[in-house]
Amino acid sequence: MKKIKIMVALALAFASTGITAQEQQVANFTFLDVPTQEIGKFIRLHKQVTDMTMEYREHQNHWLLTHFQGSGSNVVIWSNYPSVEEVYKDNALAAIGKKWETLEGQEKEEFEKLVSEYMAYWSGHTDEIRVIDWDNNVKHSENMDWDTRFYALFGNYQTTGNTELVGDAFNSWLIFPGIEDGSVQSGGFSSHLSGSGSDLQVWTIHSTLEDYVNSISLQGNTEGRSTFWQNVAGNHTDNMYVHRGHVVNGKFDLAGPNN
């Protein structure tokens, strides 16, 4: 009976809208509204469930971010896949079920309790799938330390036409000059594929808030700035998040050298 209850709950939590599979690099963004005072507890539960089920998952890696400023959900889970087909294959429900089947006695009961507590936070979550060309549209600083609580600023825009053109313009305007002067450690852009989201999403990653503040005064590439603003339309939103951990070698590694 307990197994049936857990499986029904998980099936409802992970129901998603189907899309046509395409061979392209994609990211799935999961948005959760976790109460601010319970984010620490959620991260602990997320690490426990992730560590116990990663061997049954299909994504290449995933990152957990928590809200810092601007609009947006309190928690974002960013999972990367080599193609949309891998998103289909990556069944979190099945992964938890497979782990459940390997356990016995008290371990199985404790796992059921852990999953039930964790899944309570997934009620009402939303997902969005975006296309990311990591080879051509994203750039990282050679000195970037990913095991830190860095800051990620996301900008969401509607475009008037060619999203690739606008994204390239943004990279030329701010990402490349920012990495060169040290105020930006990584950045790039993605385009919308499925779920609710903007045509274009750009992001910059900053090791510290001081780096972010320094990036605000960056003039960047004039031609890139002009091309960018000529090809976006309507209102845009900005959301800043803090990196709290990501998967390394099959385990969820909390951000920070001593975590």
MILO-96059 format. One record per residue: residue in three letters; x, y, z of N, C-alpha, C in turn. Coordinates in steps of 0.02 Angstrom, whole numbers, plus 50000, padded with zeros to 5 digits. Atoms other than C-alpha are relative to their C-alpha. Last residue first. Layout:
MILO-96059
ATOM   residu     n_u     n_v     n_w    ca_u    ca_v    ca_w     c_u     c_v     c_w
ATOM      ALA       X       Y       Z       X       Y       Z       X       Y       Z
...
//
This chain:
MILO-96059
ATOM   residu     n_u     n_v     n_w    ca_u    ca_v    ca_w     c_u     c_v     c_w
ATOM      ASN   50067   50030   49993   51536   51043   50096   49995   49934   49963
ATOM      ASN   50001   50043   49942   51714   51106   50130   49932   49967   50011
ATOM      PRO   49945   50049   49997   51754   51180   49960   49996   49952   50058
ATOM      GLY   49951   49982   49948   51584   51265   49942   50052   49946   50007
ATOM      ALA   49954   49948   50020   51426   51220   49847   50046   50020   50058
ATOM      LEU   50021   49935   49975   51348   51056   49902   50053   50051   49984
ATOM      ASP   49947   49967   49962   51401   50910   49791   49976   50070   50021
ATOM      PHE   50016   49930   49996   51259   50797   49734   50049   50035   50047
ATOM      LYS   50023   49978   49934   51338   50631   49690   49986   50075   49999
ATOM      GLY   50056   50040   49975   51361   50538   49526   49973   50019   50068
ATOM      ASN   49984   50072   49995   51535   50602   49488   49944   49960   50033
ATOM      VAL   49931   50014   50018   51488   50783   49525   50013   49926   50011
ATOM      VAL   49979   50070   50001   51305   50837   49531   50072   49995   49974
ATOM      HIS   50011   50033   50064   51272   51018   49578   50029   49929   50004
ATOM      GLY   49971   50066   50007   51258   51130   49731   49986   49971   49931
ATOM      ARG   49998   50035   49936   51189   51291   49804   50029   49930   49995
ATOM      HIS   49985   50071   50009   51217   51414   49662   50007   49967   50068
ATOM      VAL   49937   50022   49970   51136   51581   49702   50008   49925   49990
ATOM      TYR   50000   50060   49957   51001   51655   49591   50070   49986   50026
ATOM      MET   49934   50022   49978   50965   51822   49509   49994   49943   50049
ATOM      ASN   50002   50039   49938   50809   51854   49406   50071   49980   50018
ATOM      ASP   49934   50021   49976   50786   51986   49271   49992   49964   50066
ATOM      THR   49991   50011   49928   50625   52011   49173   50071   49978   50014
ATOM      HIS   49957   50056   49984   50590   52086   49002   50005   49994   50076
ATOM      ASN   49966   49999   49936   50451   52194   48934   50046   49940   50009
ATOM      GLY   50040   50008   49940   50408   52209   48751   50041   50004   50064
ATOM      ALA   50063   49963   49997   50523   52180   48603   49966   49989   50067
ATOM      VAL   50042   50026   49946   50701   52126   48567   49939   50045   50006
ATOM      ASN   50034   50062   50017   50789   52150   48400   49965   49966   50058
ATOM      GLN   50041   49991   50059   50848   52330   48401   49958   49939   49985
ATOM      TRP   50059   49962   49983   50908   52311   48581   49955   50013   49939
ATOM      PHE   50042   50033   49950   51027   52170   48536   49935   50038   50011
ATOM      THR   50035   50055   50033   51095   52245   48376   49952   49966   50048
ATOM      SER   50049   49972   50046   51139   52407   48466   49958   49946   49966
ATOM      ARG   50054   49969   49961   51223   52320   48611   49945   50026   49955
ATOM      GLY   50040   50054   49971   51324   52209   48493   49942   50027   50040
ATOM      GLU   50040   50030   50054   51381   52359   48393   49956   49945   50026
ATOM      THR   50053   49954   50022   51436   52451   48550   49956   49970   49947
ATOM      ASN   49995   49989   50072   51535   52305   48625   49941   50041   49975
ATOM      GLY   50002   50054   50047   51548   52316   48813   50007   50021   49928
ATOM      GLN   50028   49973   50062   51505   52467   48918   49995   49947   49945
ATOM      LEU   49966   50022   50060   51532   52377   49083   49966   50027   49938
ATOM      SER   49971   49942   50033   51461   52481   49226   50037   49982   49935
ATOM      ILE   50053   49953   50016   51345   52342   49282   50026   50060   49960
ATOM      SER   50025   50015   50068   51486   52214   49271   49946   50049   49978
ATOM      ASN   49953   49975   50049   51573   52293   49421   49975   49989   49929
ATOM      VAL   50004   49927   49999   51419   52265   49528   50047   50030   49948
ATOM      TYR   50063   49981   50032   51416   52082   49475   49993   50076   49996
ATOM      ASP   49992   50009   50072   51600   52060   49516   49937   50021   49963
ATOM      GLU   49957   49946   50023   51570   52136   49687   50011   49995   49925
ATOM      LEU   50044   49943   50013   51424   52016   49712   50041   50060   49976
ATOM      THR   50018   49961   49940   51549   51875   49694   49952   50055   49981
ATOM      SER   49975   50034   49941   51593   51736   49571   49979   50034   50065
ATOM      HIS   49951   49958   49965   51480   51808   49437   50022   49964   50064
ATOM      ILE   49982   50029   49936   51381   51709   49308   50058   50040   50030
ATOM      THR   49931   49985   49982   51291   51794   49164   50012   49970   50069
ATOM      TRP   49978   50003   49931   51134   51731   49082   50073   50019   50007
ATOM      VAL   49928   49989   49995   51030   51758   48927   50019   49994   50073
ATOM      GLN   49976   49991   49931   50858   51686   48895   50075   50007   49998
ATOM      LEU   49929   49998   49987   50775   51711   48726   50012   50006   50075
ATOM      ASP   49964   50019   50060   50602   51670   48664   50074   49990   50014
ATOM      SER   49986   49947   50049   50534   51680   48841   50035   49972   49939
ATOM      GLY   49936   49966   49997   50457   51540   48942   50009   50050   49945
ATOM      SER   50009   49928   49998   50310   51425   48977   50067   50035   50007
ATOM      GLY   50020   49973   49936   50339   51246   48923   49992   50076   49996
ATOM      SER   50063   50028   49974   50438   51185   48774   49986   50028   50069
ATOM      LEU   50022   50059   50037   50578   51243   48658   49932   49976   50024
ATOM      HIS   50056   50037   49973   50637   51418   48706   49981   49940   49956
ATOM      SER   50063   49985   50034   50808   51478   48655   49946   49953   50026
ATOM      SER   50039   50058   50021   50967   51484   48760   49936   50023   49967
ATOM      PHE   50072   49992   50012   51103   51611   48795   49969   49935   49978
ATOM      GLY   50022   50024   50065   51279   51629   48861   49926   50012   49992
ATOM      GLY   50063   49974   50025   51380   51667   49015   49983   49972   49932
ATOM      SER   50031   50044   50049   51529   51629   49124   49936   50032   49975
ATOM      GLN   49961   50063   50002   51651   51715   49242   49972   49950   49950
ATOM      VAL   50043   50056   50018   51592   51894   49216   50043   49937   49996
ATOM      SER   50063   49989   49962   51678   52041   49303   49949   49945   49986
ATOM      GLY   50004   50036   49937   51851   51979   49249   49936   50010   50040
ATOM      ASP   49981   49954   49946   51890   52107   49113   49991   49969   50069
ATOM      GLU   49933   49972   50010   51898   51975   48974   50021   50046   50058
ATOM      ILE   49952   50053   49982   51749   51879   49041   50071   50027   49994
ATOM      GLY   50003   50010   49928   51647   52039   49039   50049   49946   50023
ATOM      PRO   49962   49948   49965   51704   52085   48863   50001   49990   50076
ATOM      PHE   49929   50003   50018   51647   51914   48798   50041   50055   50033
ATOM      ILE   49968   50061   49975   51483   51910   48892   50075   50000   49986
ATOM      LEU   49983   50003   49929   51427   52091   48873   50039   49938   50022
ATOM      TRP   50008   49938   49961   51401   52155   48695   50028   49993   50071
ATOM      SER   49950   49952   50023   51470   52010   48593   49999   50063   50043
ATOM      ASN   49934   50026   49984   51372   51884   48695   50055   50049   49981
ATOM      PHE   49991   49993   49928   51217   51991   48684   50069   49976   50022
ATOM      ALA   49988   49929   49986   51235   52007   48496   50012   50012   50074
ATOM      ASP   49930   49986   50020   51253   51819   48478   50018   50073   50015
ATOM      GLY   49957   50031   49950   51091   51798   48576   50074   50013   49985
ATOM      VAL   50004   49959   49940   51001   51923   48465   50046   49972   50054
ATOM      LEU   49969   49936   50013   51057   51838   48305   50003   50043   50063
ATOM      GLU   49927   50012   50003   51014   51666   48372   50038   50065   49989
ATOM      THR   49976   50005   49932   50840   51727   48420   50076   49990   50002
ATOM      ASN   49946   50049   49996   50804   51784   48242   50030   49999   50070
ATOM      GLY   49986   50045   50056   50636   51872   48243   50052   49948   50015
ATOM      THR   50040   49981   50058   50567   52013   48349   50012   49954   49941
ATOM      THR   49963   49972   50057   50630   51938   48511   49953   50016   49942
ATOM      GLN   50034   50020   50062   50547   51912   48680   50037   50034   49942
ATOM      TYR   50021   49952   50051   50669   51928   48823   49959   49966   49946
ATOM      ASN   50048   50032   50045   50716   51842   48987   49969   50051   49953
ATOM      GLY   50042   49950   50032   50873   51893   49081   49956   49967   49949
ATOM      PHE   50036   50020   50060   50953   51772   49204   49958   50058   49974
ATOM      LEU   50052   49952   50019   51085   51824   49331   49970   49980   49933
ATOM      ALA   50021   50007   50070   51184   51682   49410   49943   50048   49987
ATOM      TYR   50064   49967   50015   51281   51715   49571   49985   49994   49925
ATOM      PHE   49998   49945   50048   51420   51600   49633   49929   50025   49987
ATOM      ARG   50067   49972   50003   51408   51497   49791   50000   50061   49953
ATOM      THR   50010   49940   49958   51569   51405   49754   49927   50021   49996
ATOM      ASP   50019   50024   49933   51624   51237   49682   49994   50058   50049
ATOM      TRP   50070   50018   49999   51619   51299   49502   49977   49977   50069
ATOM      ASP   50005   50052   49949   51784   51392   49515   49927   49984   50009
ATOM      MET   50062   50007   49963   51803   51491   49353   50003   49941   50048
ATOM      ASN   49987   49999   49929   51984   51528   49305   49937   49989   50042
ATOM      GLU   49955   50056   49983   51971   51476   49123   50011   49996   50075
ATOM      SER   49933   49978   49983   51822   51593   49106   50042   49939   50019
ATOM      HIS   49980   50001   49930   51674   51510   49025   50070   50029   50007
ATOM      LYS   49929   49993   49989   51583   51539   48859   50015   50003   50075
ATOM      VAL   49983   49994   49929   51413   51484   48796   50076   50005   50007
ATOM      ASN   50038   49945   49970   51335   51505   48624   50014   50010   50074
ATOM      ASN   49997   49936   50036   51450   51403   48510   49969   50059   50037
ATOM      ASP   49938   49990   50037   51497   51240   48595   50006   50070   49972
ATOM      TRP   49944   49988   49954   51362   51240   48729   50065   50015   49963
ATOM      ASP   49943   50021   50040   51221   51262   48604   50063   50016   50041
ATOM      ILE   49937   49967   49985   51076   51271   48726   50055   49970   49957
ATOM      VAL   49944   50024   50042   50895   51232   48682   50062   50041   50016
ATOM      ARG   49968   49950   50042   50768   51261   48821   50059   49969   49962
ATOM      ILE   49943   50029   50036   50644   51148   48910   50026   50053   49951
ATOM      GLU   49988   49970   50065   50529   51224   49041   50061   49967   49969
ATOM      ASP   49939   50017   50037   50453   51142   49193   50003   50038   49934
ATOM      THR   50005   49993   50073   50326   51191   49326   50068   49984   49968
ATOM      HIS   49940   49980   50036   50302   51140   49508   49987   50007   49925
ATOM      GLY   50008   49938   50038   50129   51140   49587   50062   50023   49963
ATOM      SER   50069   49984   50018   50170   51010   49720   49997   50068   49964
ATOM      TRP   50007   49998   50074   50355   50971   49713   49928   50016   49978
ATOM      TYR   49978   49935   50026   50391   51017   49895   49988   50007   49925
ATOM      ALA   50048   49950   49978   50287   50871   49961   50017   50069   49973
ATOM      MET   50048   49986   50053   50398   50759   49856   49946   50050   50019
ATOM      TYR   49969   49962   50055   50541   50772   49980   49948   50021   49948
ATOM      GLU   49984   49934   49974   50441   50717   50132   50027   50045   49945
ATOM      SER   50063   49966   49986   50364   50571   50038   50011   50071   50024
ATOM      VAL   50030   49980   50064   50533   50523   49968   49935   50038   50011
ATOM      LEU   49958   49948   50030   50617   50522   50140   49968   50026   49936
ATOM      LYS   50011   49939   49960   50474   50424   50221   50039   50059   49969
ATOM      GLU   50068   49978   50014   50479   50293   50083   49985   50066   50037
ATOM      PHE   49999   49970   50067   50668   50283   50099   49931   50026   49982
ATOM      GLU   49967   49935   49993   50654   50255   50287   50002   50036   49933
ATOM      GLU   50047   49956   49965   50528   50114   50258   50029   50071   50007
ATOM      LYS   50055   49985   50047   50641   50032   50128   49951   50049   50032
ATOM      GLU   49973   49955   50051   50793   50044   50242   49946   50021   49951
ATOM      GLN   49998   49932   49973   50690   49970   50386   50026   50050   49949
ATOM      GLY   50012   49987   49929   50648   49812   50289   50001   50074   50019
ATOM      GLU   50040   50046   49961   50722   49796   50116   49990   50026   50071
ATOM      LEU   49997   49994   49927   50793   49906   49981   49955   49949   50034
ATOM      THR   49937   50030   49975   50833   49867   49799   50004   49999   50075
ATOM      GLU   50000   50072   50008   50652   49892   49742   50063   49967   50026
ATOM      TRP   50045   50029   49950   50647   50068   49813   50002   49924   49998
ATOM      LYS   49963   49999   49937   50797   50116   49706   49959   49967   50055
ATOM      LYS   49946   50050   50005   50706   50059   49550   50041   49997   50064
ATOM      GLY   50029   50067   49994   50550   50156   49602   50053   49945   49997
ATOM      ILE   50016   50010   49929   50650   50314   49632   49970   49930   50011
ATOM      ALA   49937   50003   49962   50727   50300   49460   49987   49987   50073
ATOM      ALA   49971   50066   50008   50559   50259   49380   50064   49992   50040
ATOM      LEU   50044   50048   49968   50480   50415   49451   50028   49930   49996
ATOM      ALA   49985   49997   49928   50630   50520   49401   49957   49951   50039
ATOM      ASN   50062   50006   49962   50609   50463   49220   50017   49997   50075
ATOM      ASP   49983   49985   49930   50755   50523   49115   49937   50003   50042
ATOM      LYS   49975   50060   49966   50713   50434   48952   50012   50011   50074
ATOM      TYR   50051   50051   49997   50604   50574   48887   50022   49940   50041
ATOM      VAL   50049   49974   49952   50735   50704   48931   49944   49950   50009
ATOM      GLU   49976   50018   49934   50863   50595   48842   49954   50027   50055
ATOM      GLU   50015   50071   49988   50761   50607   48683   50022   49978   50069
ATOM      VAL   50067   50004   49972   50770   50796   48697   49981   49928   50014
ATOM      SER   50054   49995   50049   50957   50784   48669   49933   49997   50036
ATOM      PRO   49971   49996   50068   51127   50790   48757   49947   50007   49946
ATOM      TYR   50006   50063   50037   51041   50831   48923   50031   50009   49931
ATOM      ASN   49976   49998   50069   51069   50964   49056   49997   49930   49968
ATOM      SER   49973   50066   50020   50967   50984   49216   50018   50002   49926
ATOM      TRP   49978   49996   50070   50939   51155   49298   50033   49934   49982
ATOM      ILE   49956   50057   50014   50841   51144   49461   50013   49999   49925
ATOM      VAL   49996   50022   50070   50769   51312   49512   50049   49942   49996
ATOM      VAL   49951   50052   50017   50712   51357   49688   49996   49983   49926
ATOM      ASN   49948   50003   49948   50625   51511   49757   50055   49950   49984
ATOM      SER   50011   50051   49949   50529   51543   49596   50058   49998   50050
ATOM      GLY   49981   50069   50014   50552   51706   49502   49986   49953   50058
ATOM      SER   50057   50045   49999   50554   51894   49516   50024   49929   49989
ATOM      GLY   50042   49999   50060   50707   51994   49562   49940   49954   50007
ATOM      GLN   50036   49938   50010   50834   51947   49695   49963   49999   49934
ATOM      PHE   49964   49947   49965   50921   51798   49774   49966   50068   49993
ATOM      HIS   50014   49932   50018   50822   51642   49728   50038   50050   50043
ATOM      THR   50052   49971   49959   50901   51472   49752   49995   50075   49987
ATOM      LEU   49992   49928   49987   50995   51371   49622   49943   50024   50044
ATOM      LEU   50054   49974   49959   51019   51182   49607   50016   50073   50018
ATOM      TRP   49979   49947   49955   51124   51117   49463   49940   50026   50039
ATOM      HIS   50050   49949   49984   51107   50959   49361   50025   50044   50056
ATOM      ASN   49987   49968   49936   51221   50844   49265   49941   50044   50017
ATOM      GLN   49927   49995   49995   51223   50733   49112   50021   50030   50066
ATOM      HIS   49971   49934   50015   51041   50684   49131   50075   50000   50011
ATOM      GLU   49973   49994   50067   50989   50501   49116   50035   50067   49988
ATOM      ARG   50020   49940   50037   50950   50446   49295   50037   50005   49934
ATOM      TYR   50057   50017   50044   50958   50272   49371   49977   50058   49958
ATOM      GLU   49979   50055   50044   51131   50288   49449   49945   49980   49952
ATOM      MET   49963   49976   50059   51078   50457   49517   50019   49944   49952
ATOM      THR   50033   50019   50063   50944   50381   49632   50040   50018   49938
ATOM      MET   50026   50068   49999   51019   50376   49808   49972   49977   49933
ATOM      ASP   49945   50047   49990   51129   50530   49790   49977   49927   49996
ATOM      THR   49957   50000   50060   50985   50629   49717   50055   49948   50006
ATOM      VAL   50036   50036   50053   50865   50580   49857   50042   49996   49937
ATOM      GLN   50010   50069   49981   50988   50629   49994   49966   49960   49944
ATOM      LYS   49935   50035   50003   51046   50788   49908   49990   49926   50016
ATOM      HIS   49982   50008   50070   50868   50845   49877   50066   49962   49992
ATOM      LEU   50039   50056   50028   50821   50811   50058   50018   49987   49927
ATOM      ARG   49977   50061   49968   50963   50922   50120   49963   49939   49972
ATOM      ILE   49935   50017   50029   50922   51056   49992   50027   49936   50030
ATOM      PHE   50010   50027   50068   50739   51052   50045   50067   49980   49969
ATOM      LYS   50026   50069   49993   50785   51072   50229   49991   49969   49932
ATOM      GLY   49945   50042   49975   50891   51225   50190   49980   49928   50007
ATOM      ILE   49955   50014   50055   50751   51297   50083   50058   49956   50023
ATOM      GLU   49991   50072   50007   50624   51280   50224   50049   49982   49944
ATOM      GLN   49972   50027   49938   50624   51460   50289   50013   49925   49996
ATOM      THR   49932   49976   49988   50604   51526   50112   50031   49968   50061
ATOM      PRO   49999   49946   49951   50452   51418   50077   50071   50019   50019
ATOM      VAL   49984   50026   49934   50488   51311   49922   49999   50059   50049
ATOM      ASP   50012   49947   49951   50403   51372   49763   50007   49970   50071
ATOM      LEU   50037   50020   49940   50480   51254   49637   49993   50060   50047
ATOM      PHE   50010   49943   49955   50537   51286   49458   49955   49977   50058
ATOM      THR   50056   50014   49956   50612   51145   49354   49995   50055   50052
ATOM      PHE   50002   49959   49940   50723   51197   49209   49937   49983   50039
ATOM      ASN   50066   49998   49970   50761   51063   49079   50005   50040   50065
ATOM      ALA   50001   49996   49927   50914   51097   48973   49927   50001   50023
ATOM      VAL   50054   49964   49967   50939   51047   48793   50011   50001   50075
ATOM      GLN   49985   49993   49929   51073   50993   48672   49947   50042   50033
ATOM      GLN   49968   49937   49984   50996   50945   48507   50011   50003   50075
ATOM      GLU   49931   50011   49981   50936   50788   48420   50034   50068   50011
ATOM      GLN   49953   49976   50049   50750   50821   48419   50071   49989   50026
ATOM      ALA   49929   50010   49986   50607   50736   48508   50043   50025   49943
ATOM      THR   49968   50039   50052   50436   50813   48480   50074   49995   50013
ATOM      ILE   49976   49959   50056   50362   50873   48641   50033   49954   49950
ATOM      GLY   49957   50031   50050   50258   50796   48781   50020   50047   49945
ATOM      THR   50027   49993   50067   50193   50901   48927   50048   49969   49949
ATOM      SER   49975   49944   50040   50244   50840   49099   49970   49999   49930
ATOM      ALA   50036   49997   50063   50181   50732   49243   50024   50060   49961
ATOM      PHE   49954   49997   50057   50320   50724   49374   49964   49996   49933
ATOM      ALA   49950   49947   49993   50219   50767   49528   50042   50008   49937
ATOM      LEU   50032   49935   50006   50066   50665   49480   50051   50056   49999
ATOM      ALA   50027   49995   50068   50166   50508   49447   49968   50068   49989
ATOM      LEU   49945   49983   50045   50265   50537   49606   49975   50008   49928
ATOM      ALA   49978   49931   49985   50110   50543   49714   50054   50021   49951
ATOM      VAL   50053   49955   50024   50038   50387   49631   50021   50073   50010
ATOM      MET   49998   49999   50073   50204   50295   49654   49946   50047   49971
ATOM      ILE   49942   49962   50023   50215   50343   49837   50001   50006   49925
ATOM      LYS   50010   49929   49984   50038   50287   49874   50057   50043   49975
ATOM      ILE   50051   49973   50046   50062   50122   49783   49990   50074   50012
ATOM      LYS   49968   49993   50066   50224   50086   49876   49951   50031   49950
ATOM      LYS   49955   49942   49998   50141   50121   50043   50031   50012   49932
ATOM      MET   50041   49939   50000   50000   50000   50000   50043   50063   50000
//
